[in-house]
Amino acid sequence: MDHFWNQRYRDKEYAYGMVPNEFFKSQILKINTGKILLPAEGEGRNAVYAAQKGWEVTAFDASIEAKKKAEILAFNNKVQMKYDLGSVEEISYDPESFDAIALIFAHFPKENRGKYYRKVSSYLKSGGILILECFSEKHIRNQQESPKAGGPKEASMLCSLEETKKELPDFNFLMAEEAEIILNEGLYHIGKANVIRMVAEKK
Ligand SMILES: C[S@@+](CC[C@H](N)C(=O)[O-])C[C@H]1O[C@@H](n2cnc3c(N)ncnc32)[C@H](O)[C@@H]1O
């Protein structure tokens, strides 16, 4: 897995671009700044944006090349963030120490997903906000139509609205929808996409 991501991120170009994910951007602007955690943050586009907007940012990813690219992006944008190297399994933070968490295209195998969501949400304070966007099961047909549609190719890595809600039992959902959108993110998230989008408050 790390091998795949390290290969992808070794290019000079940013795989998903240098600007933040649109959904993340629109939601993060609605909440008061504080401490945010970005698991599986890749090359840092969302982390850098949050830091620019005044958030105290911690991000992590299992890929060393992701961390390197993210740190270059932060340096070039003159912002500070803490970026840890490690997988969800390996990394840990103090319980209830973040005001927000964002899972943006953080796809995990179905058998681990609930466990990983519980682990990362244990770092969120009660009343803290989770922002999540992931490709839905319907996205497979976009991948069949276009190699640039992006997203995991294995159906078990994709999300469904009902299952994702079940995997997040500690949250009240402020919004939760399945949407068909057009992505234009860097080299690999291009064109029609079927996604799950959620904003949820921790109970
Ligand atoms: C599609 S990229 C998304 C990156 C970033 N969130 C963004 O939106 O630009 C998925 C990322 O998940 C990371 N990843 C996958 N499984 C992981 C795990 N178990 N722990 C930590 N990172 C993981 C990969 O290394 C990769 O950087």
The ligand as an ORCA input file, in Angstrom:
! r2SCAN-3c Opt
* xyz 0 1
  C      -6.565      9.546     -2.248
  S      -5.292      9.945     -1.122
  C      -6.042     11.325     -0.318
  C      -5.035     12.267      0.271
  C      -5.638     13.527      0.893
  N      -6.556     13.244      1.960
  C      -6.270     14.406     -0.136
  O      -7.510     14.520     -0.150
  O      -5.537     14.994     -0.943
  C      -5.393      8.667      0.101
  C      -4.274      8.701      1.150
  O      -4.564      7.761      2.188
  C      -3.327      7.298      2.715
  N      -3.643      6.081      3.472
  C      -4.272      4.972      3.040
  N      -4.433      4.084      4.037
  C      -3.873      4.646      5.134
  C      -3.717      4.217      6.491
  N      -4.171      3.026      6.906
  N      -3.113      5.051      7.359
  C      -2.644      6.273      6.944
  N      -2.749      6.717      5.674
  C      -3.364      5.920      4.791
  C      -2.470      7.114      1.494
  O      -1.097      7.060      1.790
  C      -2.886      8.337      0.658
  O      -2.019      9.421      0.887
*
